[in-house]
Amino acid sequence: MSEILVNDARVMSKGQVTIPKNIRAALGISAGDRVTFILENGTVRVLNSAVYAMQKFQAEMKGEAQNAGFISEEDVAAWITASRHKENDE
């Protein structure tokens, strides 16, 4: 079962909220990082923007490796080796 963290924060006059330290740590967020807010069915999720972007990218690319003929890690390794040999020959 995943850990559930609950914490409160006050909304300031400009709409700013300080994300509690334990929540920042759990999300891997540091000063200067960006966060993404997702509102869905009246619930807001806050995610590390870099993690969210990677999740979206992975979802978009799902199945593309198989479409390109990469079925196993060995297929990928063979392609990398062949690409390096080709680059060195050029």
Contacts in CASP RR format, 6 or more apart in sequence:
PFRMAT RR
TARGET T0000
AUTHOR 0000-0000-0000
METHOD contacts of the structure
MODEL  1
MSEILVNDARVMSKGQVTIPKNIRAALGISAGDRVTFILENGTVRVLNSA
VYAMQKFQAEMKGEAQNAGFISEEDVAAWITASRHKENDE
3 26 0 8 1.000
5 22 0 8 1.000
5 23 0 8 1.000
5 26 0 8 1.000
7 20 0 8 1.000
7 22 0 8 1.000
7 23 0 8 1.000
8 20 0 8 1.000
9 17 0 8 1.000
9 18 0 8 1.000
9 19 0 8 1.000
9 20 0 8 1.000
10 17 0 8 1.000
10 18 0 8 1.000
11 17 0 8 1.000
19 27 0 8 1.000
19 29 0 8 1.000
19 35 0 8 1.000
19 46 0 8 1.000
23 46 0 8 1.000
24 30 0 8 1.000
27 35 0 8 1.000
27 46 0 8 1.000
27 47 0 8 1.000
27 48 0 8 1.000
27 51 0 8 1.000
28 48 0 8 1.000
29 35 0 8 1.000
29 48 0 8 1.000
33 48 0 8 1.000
33 49 0 8 1.000
33 50 0 8 1.000
34 48 0 8 1.000
34 49 0 8 1.000
34 50 0 8 1.000
35 46 0 8 1.000
35 47 0 8 1.000
35 48 0 8 1.000
35 49 0 8 1.000
36 46 0 8 1.000
36 47 0 8 1.000
36 48 0 8 1.000
36 49 0 8 1.000
36 52 0 8 1.000
37 44 0 8 1.000
37 45 0 8 1.000
37 46 0 8 1.000
38 44 0 8 1.000
38 45 0 8 1.000
38 47 0 8 1.000
38 52 0 8 1.000
65 76 0 8 1.000
69 75 0 8 1.000
70 76 0 8 1.000
70 79 0 8 1.000
END
